[in-house]
Amino acid sequence: MTELVYQNDSYIKELDALVVKSVGNKVFLDKTIFHPRSGGVENDKGFLVYRDISLRVENVYYDRETGDVAHELVGDTVPNPGEKVRLVLDWDRRYRLMRLHTAAHIISGIMYSRYNVLITGGNISPEYAYDDYSLDTADRSIFEEAVREANEVVKKGLEVKIYWLPYDEAIKIPGIVKLASRAPPRLEKLRIVEIPGVDIQADGGPHVRNTSEIGEIVLLRVENKGRGKKRLYFTVKP
């Protein structure tokens, strides 16, 4: 299986890797810095440099047949198994995703502690993010207050801690899972993302190291998508 290097360090922008196999325009590597689409976070993009040729990496996802990470390339040129390649992230895209992802954790932590609500859906793109909450009311003032409080957390410059815990230990932590419909996979250890005093979640995606990197969180709009599905759209200033 592909080693997910970004889970240990989300700031690595380039990395050498080996091609394990290729199927059509899909390449499977021994390790990667590209985050596949998962957990409601869109995939990274960038380039795979092969024999001085830059191949565009457009889609990254978990392959349904193997469960491994597929890097989908643009064009007909595909490196052969055993070839050494260099991965180059579209860093501006990745960093926006990181900032919005950590912002989403702060807001969901506030919503959970204030109203004991869970996330029933969501998506994070480089432009904006949204989360659906299991609220009975679409009162905009609730979300305005949550975003205001989240921005106070941002200003405090709190460290975002990443570590692993045994599954049975992690799953006992209140609020470790904030998704209403999905439990984390039964793994030996779970990757934990903690913003002390604000939020703690089992999570596999990239995050910033400090809340101050997020910048200002901006509420875009609130929508009522039905019972138990009140949607908050937000972004972060450039």
Secondary structure, 3 states (H helix, E strand, C coil): CCEEHHHCCCCCCEEEEEEEEEECCEEEECEECCCCCECCECCCCEEEEECCEEEEEEEEEECCCCCCEEEEECCCCCCCCCCEEEEEECHHHHHHHHHHHHHHHHHHHHHHHHHCCCEEEEEECCCCEEEEECCCCCCHHHHHHHHHHHHHHHHHCCECEEEEEEHHHHCCCCCCCCECCCCCCCCCEEEEEEECCCEEEECCCCCCCEHHHHCCEEEEEEEECCCCCEEEEEEECC
